[in-house]
Amino acid sequence: MELLKKYQILFNKYLEEHPFNGVPEELYEPANYIMKLGGKRLRPAMVLMAYELFKDDLEKALPIAMSVEVFHNFSLVHDDIMDEALVRRGKPTVHEKYSSNTAILSGDVMLVLANQVLFEIQETASILPLIRVFNRTAIEVCEGQQMDMNFETRQNVTIPEYIKMISLKTAALLAACLEMGAIASETDAQNIKNIYNFGLNIGIAFQLQDDILDTFGDPKIFGKKIGGDIIQNKKTFLILKALEVANSDQKNRLSNLMNTPTKDENKKIQEVTELLRQLNIPDLAEQEKEKFKEKAFASLAKINIPESRKLPLTQLAEIIIGRKV
């Protein structure tokens, strides 16, 4: 994304200048490995954008940007272990390259380092509020992950429960990035609250778009096989909404498809997708996504600064909600 380039360049330079050093090297090398695998650097960019909303001296927010990116990558290390994933960003996952035990331990130290780096900010009065937000968010992400795991064996998951889960697992960190950037800028409490609410609702819309793309995206653009959520029997918004609006025959058919093992994955994807289209789920999912987008922009409108300074956040929201990859 062209919009992110300035922030990506600034953050990647800071990352290059601040590798994890220590002994034993075997503890820190995997942390450096996952951090250098790249990615869009969306979360550190959001910290910097929020800071720049109120102040121009971006360099002062770089330790916070580092903190959230280290935390995000820590969560990826542990997620990959739980999912038994072999590849991350086109390279071997940490546990595959090293070992599961090493990955667990390196992930643990990354969580501590993500917290510790917050002490490097220059505005010392902001350190305690930032740590409080960081720790609250770390707990929320873990709670969301556990809810997601619980849903795997539950047959009565509701849409409000699903929205709560993604608000914790995905949206909470995006919202915290903006909140922490705003805290460091020393803006007022109302602006901080509004930018947090903006980020939370954008984060929910972001995940709903991910649900939509996984089933209805263009595989040539999306970059991975369509229908992964269906094969994994995930209770996404699409499936839950379909079960809500379906008649009894459609509901039974969908339930059977999503709960019966199959050797023909492509046939299962095709049948579930056709049923979702019959129930108008693509449009209903888009409507749900737009609802959270509208909530987000209502919060952004309340932030008391010139509209011109809000433009990067407005553009970012449009990009990540409307993305095709």
N, C-alpha and C positions, 0 to 999 in steps of 0.2 A: 504494500500500500504506500503510495507516494506520500500520503499524509503523515505516515509514521516515520518516514526516513530520517528526518532531523533528530527525532528522539532515539531511534534505533542506533544511529551513528554515535550520538553522545553516550548512550548507555553502553554500547559494545566497547567503546574506548575505555570507559571506566572499568568494565569487567576485565578487559585485557590487563589493565594496570593493577587489578586487585585479585589475583588468583588466591586460592586457598593453599597456604603453606603450613607445614607442620609434620611432626613425626608421631607415629609411623606413617611413612608416605602412602602405604597401602590404604589408609583410612581416607586420605584427602584426594588421592588421584581419581577415584570414581566420581567424587563431587565435581572436580574440574572437568571430567569427561562429559557428564550430563549437561553442565552449564555451557559447554562449548559446542553442543550439538545444534545450537541455533534456535530456530523458531521465530515467530513474528515479534516477540518481545512486547506483546500487547499490554501486559500488566505493568511493567516498568514505564511504558509510554503513557499509560493512563495516570500514573503517579505524577509524571512530569507535566502532563497536560493540565491536571488539576492545580498543581502549584503555579503554573504559568497563567492560569486563569486570573490569579490575583497578584503575582509578582513575576519579574523577568529574570532574576538571577538563578536560572535553572540548576546550576551545578550544586547548589545547596541541597537539592532534593535527591541527588543521586544515591546517597546511602539508603534512602527509603525505597527507591526503585530497585536497588540491589536486594534489599531485604525481601520484597514481595516476589522477586524472580527466583531467589534461592528457595523460598518456601514453596512456590509453584513447582519447581523442579524436584524438590524433596518429595512432594506428593506424587509426582509422576514415577519416581523410583519405586515407591511403595505400591502404587497402583499397578505397575507393571509386574511386580512380584505376585500380587493377588490375582491378576488376570493371566498369569503365566505367559505374558507377551514376550515375543522374541525380538521384535524390532521397534525402535522409537526413532522417528525422524530419519528413517532410512538406514539407521545404524543399529548394531546389536544393543539391546537394553543393558542396563548396568548389571543386573543379576546374571544375564547371559554372558557378558564379556568377562566378568570377574567371578562372582558366586553369589548365591542368595544370601548367605550370611554376611558377606562383605557389603552387599547392597543394603541390607537392613541397617547395618552399623553406620555406613556412610550416610544413609538417609537420616538416621538419628542425629548425627553431628551436623548435618545441613540444617535441621530444624533449629538447633541451638545457635548456629552461626547466623541464621536469618534473624533471630531475635537480637543477637549480640551486635550486629552491624548497625542497628538503630542508634547505638550510643555514639556513633561517629558523626551525627548531624551537629551542625554548629549552633542551632537554636536550642539550647539545653532545656529551656522551659517546655519544649514540645516533646521531650523524650518520654516522660511518663504517660501522657495521653496516647502517644503513638504505640507504646508497648501494650497499653490496655486494649487498643483496637486490634493490634496484631494478635494478641492472645485470644481475644474473643473470636476473631475470625478463624484462627487455627482450630478452635474447638468446634465452631460451626461447620467447617469443612469436614471434619471427622464425623460429626453427627449426620451430615448429609450422606456421606459415604456409607455409614451403617444403615441408614434408612433405605438406601438404594439396594444394599445387600439383603435387607429384610424383605423387600418387595419381590425378590426372586422366588421366594417360597410362599408368598401370600396371593390369594386369589380374589381378594376383596379390596384392592387398592383403589382409592378415590382420586379424582382429579385434584381436589384441594390438597390432598396428601402429596401428590406428585409435584405440584407447584411448590409446596413447602420444601420438599426434598431438593429440587433443583435450585431453589433460592438459597439453600445452605451449601450444597455441594459445588455449585458453579457461580451463582450470582454474588454470593457473600464476598468472595475474594475480589471480584471486579469492583464492587461497591467500596470495599475497604481501600483499594488502591486510590480511588478518587478521594475518599475521606481522609486518608493519611497525607496525600499531597496538599489538601486544603488545610489540614491541621498545621502542617509545617509552614504554610504561608502566613499563618497567624490571622486568617480571616475570622469573621464572627461566627458564633455557634449556629445561627440560622442558615448561613451559607453552607456550613459544613453539613448540616442535616439535609438540606436540599440536594446537595451534590451526591450525598450517600444514597438518597432515595432515587435519584436519577440513575446512578450506577446499578442499584439493585434491580430496578425494573428493566434496564437495558440488558442486564445479565440473564434475567428470566426469558426475555425475548430472544436473546442470543442462543440459549439452549433449545427453545422451541424451534428456531430456525434449523438448528442442528438435527432435531428430530425429523423435520420436514425433508431436509436434504438427504438424510440417510435412507429414506424410502422413495422419495420422488425426485431426487437430484439427478443431474446429468452425469453419468459415470466418467465421461471424458473430461469434465470440468472438476467434478468432486474429488477425483484423485484416488478413490478407493471403491471397492465393490459396493454397489447399492444393495440395501436389504440386510445389512449386518445386524441391526437391531431385531429384525424379524427372526433371523437364524438363531440369535441368542435368546429369543422369547422375552425381550425386554418390554416392560409395561410403560411404554412411552405415552406422551399425550395422545398420539394418533390412535393407539390401541385402546386406551381408556375412553376416549371420546367415542370411538366406534362402538364399544360395548354399551355406552350410555344411550346412544341414539338408535341402535339396531333393534329390529324386531326379534322375536324369540328364535326363529329359525336362523337368522343371520348371526345372532349372538352365540348360539350353539356351534355353528360352523366355525366362527372365528375362534372361539374357545378351544375347539378341537384342534384347529390348525396350530394354535400357539402353545398347545400342551402335549401334542403327540409327536414323538421322535420321528424323523424322516431321513431317508438317505438321499432323497432328491431335493436338495436345497433350492435350486432354481425354481422348481415347480411350487414349492411352498411360498417363496417370495412372490411369484406371479399370482398365486391364488389369494394371498393376503392383500396384496396391492390392489387387485381388481375389486375385492370386497370393500376396501377402504375408499376407492373411487366411487363405487356405487352409493356409499353412505355420505358422499360429499365431504370427506374428511380433509382433503387438501385445503378447501376453502374455509372450513371451520377452524383448522389449525392456523391459517393465515389471520383470521379474525381474532383469535386468541392472542397471537403475537402482536397484532396491531393495538390491542387493548393495553398491553404492557408498555408498548412504545409510546402511546399517548400519555400514560401515567408518567413515564420518564421525562418527556418533554414539558409536561406541566410543572414538574419539579425544577427542571432547568430554567424555565421562565421566571421562577421566583427568586433566582440568585441575583443579588443586587450588584450587578456590574454592567458595563456597556455591552450591548448585544454583540458587537464586533468581536469581543474577546471570547465569546461562547462558540464562535464558528467552528474551531477545530473539534470540539466535543460533539457538536451537532453533526458534522461530517463523519466523524468516527462512528457515531451511533448508526447513521444511515448505512455506512459501509458494512459494519459487522452484523447488522440485522438483515440486510439484504444480500449478504454474501452468497456465493455459489460454491465455495470450497470450504 
